[in-house]
Amino acid sequence: MLFAVRREPYDEPRNHERGTGLVTSESADRGAARPPSGGRRPASTYIESKRHAKRMRILESAVRSFARRGFYGTSMDDIAEELKLTRGSLYYYFHDKEEILALCHLVALDAVNRALDMVRAERLPPDAAIRRLIVEHVRVMVDRFHGTALALDVDALDDARRAEVVALRDRFERGLRDIMEEGVAAGLFRAADPKLTSFAVFGAINWVGRWYRPGAGADPETIGDTFADLFLDGLKARP
């Protein structure tokens, strides 16, 4: 689980950590709240990685709060209280809860796009590739979003954040459509509209957050396999 971290007392930023940058190559550091450098030397890799880990711990806690109260019902105070942080310390890492929500989307979409890149690199046949992507998408919905409906809260983001999230979502959707079209060309899938089919896949999986409850009923692997069976059976070319 990508958000999983050790549960230990949260330490507030010490003076020598202020003014440091983040590891911008990681999706978890996009849009990070950065204080001005003031001409200081670049932060060490150790300090950068430590701040990255703290942001991820805040993200994990925030998603749990969103799962309990809903995104709109959760305040920055709620998130800070769970971590035993002051509001000032929380704002050192995130400007607002919308930035946390955006990061949740970015981390999740990075995961499914990595899965897309992997099935391409492995040259999987279209049906095996679709299965892998559906199973991974379900896992992301449960693990990254904790089985919440956060994936449906894109409209809570401002224009710039929404554009970044939508760009990653569209990349994954285009990849899914391309694989479906390859399956049709190979005679594996019937000639269904790939755009409508991809919308059906996304709609079904994104709605998992409306009914999934951890520990109650099917686990993520079973849900993913079942969804994959249903969609692949529907796509299968008929004699």
Secondary structure, DSSP 8 states (H G I E B T S, - for coil): -TT-----------GGGTT----TTSGGGTT------TT-----HHHHHHHHHHHHHHHHHHHHHHHHH-STT--HHHHHHHHT--HHHHHHH-SSHHHHHHHHHHHHHHHHHHHHHHHHHTT--HHHHHHHHHHHHHHHHHHTSTTSSGGG-GGGS-HHHHHHHHHHHHHHHHHHHHHHHHHHHTTSB----HHHHHHHHHHHHHTHHHH-BTTBSS-HHHHHHHHHHHHHHHHB---
